[in-house]
Amino acid sequence: MRPIAFILAVILTIVLSITPEAAESYMSANTSIPDSVESASGRYEVCFKAAPLGESVLAELLREKVKRIIGRIGCGSEDAQYMIVPSLDVDRVVNSSGLVRNVTLVEGELTLKAVSICDPDVVWHSISIPLEAVLTGSNEDPAEALAKQIQVSDSRFVRFVRVARKKIADGVSSKANDAEL
């Protein structure tokens, strides 16, 4: 029990020794989130933003979903050098007559690509996720119905962002190492 109390006392002493002026100057110097931050491990932490897609309802819905995914993971920045570009493809629409209402089964695929803003042709990482929606008695757009089925809490999105960040960070550090040689 004594070592824990000692550690807590040391931490408390360090925290209390920081002056308000030092904390204020640190905060004023570090108010914006940079495009990529070098962490303590020497790796770059990559930030993303959602790609501008257009003015349609579907484009805005996809953009909002990507913003929520990025925000949920905590790697978003409007000044980012990288963006996530979503695209939604409707593969199959099957209409059938129900007893009371018409039923429509929609199948499609959401594709997310992590690209550089400077060179959007270079895809750092991409993923395709199958989607399915059932519409009953409505005249809703099948693509919008699929977009509404995107669950931002899905673990596949977290994995996609982590892998994309790692690939970009590795690519940036390997370019930096090549430049040093």
C-alpha positions in Angstrom: 0.0 0.0 0.0 2.9 2.4 0.7 4.3 2.4 -2.9 0.9 3.4 -4.3 0.7 6.3 -1.8 4.2 7.4 -2.7 3.4 7.3 -6.5 0.2 9.3 -5.9 2.2 11.9 -3.8 4.8 12.3 -6.6 2.1 12.7 -9.3 0.2 15.2 -7.1 3.4 17.2 -6.5 4.1 17.3 -10.3 0.6 18.4 -11.1 0.6 21.1 -8.4 4.0 22.4 -9.5 2.7 23.4 -13.0 1.9 27.1 -12.9 -1.3 28.5 -14.4 0.8 30.7 -16.7 2.7 27.7 -18.1 -0.6 25.8 -18.7 -2.2 28.8 -20.3 0.8 29.4 -22.7 0.8 25.7 -23.6 -2.9 25.8 -24.4 -2.6 29.0 -26.5 0.2 27.5 -28.5 -1.6 24.2 -29.1 -5.2 25.3 -29.8 -5.5 23.7 -33.3 -5.3 20.0 -34.2 -2.6 19.5 -36.7 -2.8 17.3 -39.8 -0.6 14.7 -38.4 1.0 14.7 -35.0 4.2 12.9 -34.0 3.5 10.8 -31.0 5.9 9.8 -28.2 6.6 6.5 -30.1 7.9 8.5 -33.1 4.9 7.5 -35.2 2.6 10.0 -36.9 -1.0 10.1 -35.8 -3.1 10.8 -38.9 -6.3 12.9 -38.8 -9.1 12.6 -41.4 -12.0 14.6 -42.6 -15.1 13.6 -44.6 -14.8 14.1 -48.4 -17.2 16.6 -50.0 -19.6 14.6 -52.2 -22.1 17.0 -53.6 -25.5 18.5 -52.8 -27.9 15.5 -53.0 -29.7 14.1 -50.0 -27.7 10.8 -50.3 -24.4 12.6 -50.5 -25.1 14.6 -47.4 -26.3 11.5 -45.6 -23.1 9.6 -46.4 -21.0 12.6 -45.5 -22.7 12.9 -42.1 -22.2 9.1 -41.4 -18.5 9.4 -42.2 -18.2 12.5 -39.9 -19.9 10.5 -37.1 -17.5 7.6 -37.7 -14.4 9.9 -37.6 -15.7 11.8 -34.6 -16.5 8.6 -32.7 -13.0 7.4 -33.2 -11.5 10.8 -32.3 -9.3 11.3 -35.4 -11.2 14.2 -37.1 -9.9 17.6 -38.1 -11.0 20.1 -40.7 -7.4 20.9 -41.5 -6.5 17.2 -42.2 -4.4 16.2 -45.1 -6.3 12.9 -45.5 -10.0 12.2 -46.1 -12.4 9.3 -46.2 -14.4 9.0 -49.4 -17.6 6.9 -49.1 -19.4 5.4 -52.1 -22.6 3.4 -52.1 -23.5 1.0 -54.8 -27.0 -0.6 -55.0 -26.5 -4.1 -56.3 -30.0 -5.5 -56.2 -33.6 -4.3 -55.7 -36.3 -7.0 -55.4 -39.9 -6.0 -55.2 -42.6 -8.3 -54.0 -46.2 -8.0 -53.1 -47.0 -8.4 -49.4 -50.4 -9.2 -48.0 -51.0 -5.6 -47.0 -48.1 -3.6 -48.4 -45.5 -4.0 -51.1 -42.1 -5.1 -49.7 -38.8 -4.1 -51.3 -35.5 -5.8 -50.5 -32.4 -3.7 -51.3 -28.9 -5.0 -51.3 -25.8 -3.0 -51.8 -22.2 -2.2 -50.8 -20.6 0.7 -48.9 -17.0 1.4 -49.9 -14.8 3.6 -47.8 -11.4 4.8 -49.1 -8.7 6.6 -47.2 -7.0 9.0 -49.6 -4.7 12.0 -49.5 -6.3 15.4 -50.2 -3.3 16.4 -52.3 -3.4 13.3 -54.5 -6.9 11.6 -54.3 -5.8 8.9 -56.8 -3.6 7.3 -54.2 -5.7 5.1 -52.0 -4.0 4.3 -48.8 -6.7 1.8 -47.6 -10.2 0.7 -48.6 -12.9 -1.5 -47.3 -16.2 -2.7 -48.7 -19.1 -3.5 -46.4 -22.3 -5.3 -47.6 -25.6 -3.6 -46.6 -29.2 -4.7 -46.7 -32.5 -2.9 -46.2 -36.1 -3.9 -46.3 -38.6 -1.2 -47.3 -42.3 -1.8 -46.7 -45.0 0.2 -48.4 -42.8 3.3 -49.1 -41.5 5.0 -52.1 -38.2 5.8 -50.5 -35.0 5.8 -52.6 -33.3 2.4 -52.2 -29.8 4.1 -51.9 -31.0 6.3 -49.1 -32.5 3.3 -47.3 -29.2 1.6 -47.5 -27.3 4.6 -46.2 -29.6 4.8 -43.2 -28.7 1.2 -42.4 -25.0 2.2 -41.8 -24.3 1.7 -38.1 -21.5 4.1 -37.1 -20.8 2.0 -34.0 -19.8 -1.0 -36.2 -16.4 -2.4 -35.3 -15.4 -2.7 -38.9 -15.3 1.1 -39.2 -12.9 1.3 -36.2 -10.7 -1.3 -37.7 -10.8 0.4 -41.1 -9.6 3.8 -39.6 -6.9 2.1 -37.5 -5.5 0.2 -40.4 -5.6 3.3 -42.6 -3.9 5.5 -40.0 -1.2 2.8 -39.6 -0.6 2.5 -43.3 -0.4 6.2 -43.8 1.9 6.6 -40.8 4.2 3.9 -42.0 4.2 5.4 -45.5 5.0 8.9 -44.1 7.8 7.6 -41.9 9.3 5.4 -44.6 9.4 8.5 -46.9 11.0 10.5 -44.1 13.6 7.8 -43.6 14.3 7.7 -47.4 14.7 11.4 -47.4 17.3 11.3 -44.6 19.4 8.8 -46.5 
